[in-house]
Amino acid sequence: MTITWLGHSCFILESSGFRVILDPYHEVRGLPDVAAEADAVYCSHDHFDHAWTENIRLTTGKENPFTVKEIQTCHDNQGGAQRGKNIVRTFTAEGVTVAHLGDLGHRLSAEQLAGIGRCDAILIPVGGFYTIDAAEARSVADAIGAPVVIPMHYRKDTVGFDVLGTVEDFTVLYPQERVKEYPSNVLTLTRDTPPQVAVLTLAK
């Protein structure tokens, strides 16, 4: 399975030529609005920086190789009273499972963890303010137990909302030999991908 980061919390998952786009955004500082072609689109919640589908061109006719599971969570730690609900989704294809945590705002309950189940990789917000912060993200990542952890929804230089923390706030919580910085925004995930915190780099 190929994982491509488009910035913020937006990714494309691709398997057998089928492209799934997750949480397309607009009006994120330093990033152009997402415009892409995909076979399916999923949004964790309806905020502008996670559900901008106007520029997504959907194709039809391909068989979907992904098995998708949804787990209900909240965008805050007050049961959704502040920012509403959030959907965590898992995507399984080619024998691997990726979980996209959306704008998760709290630690996960035992029931939610059971719903997510075994994952090979997680796409997890780490910037705080609107979501869990770096320390909470480390706790959530440990609870899920996925060997590959891909941080998202953070600030880097002039990219991302200025109230967010940086990716370094998260990666410093891990042994540095486990942190792998990629020169591109693409990671190919297999069952043999070694455990790591994978920091993807946006294409110039």
Helices and strands as residue ranges (DSSP letters): E 2-7, E 10-15, E 18-22, E 36-38, E 40-42, E 56-58, E 67-74, E 85-93, E 96-100, H 110-116, E 121-125, H 134-144, E 148-152, H 167-171, G 176-178, E 179-181, E 186-188, E 196-199
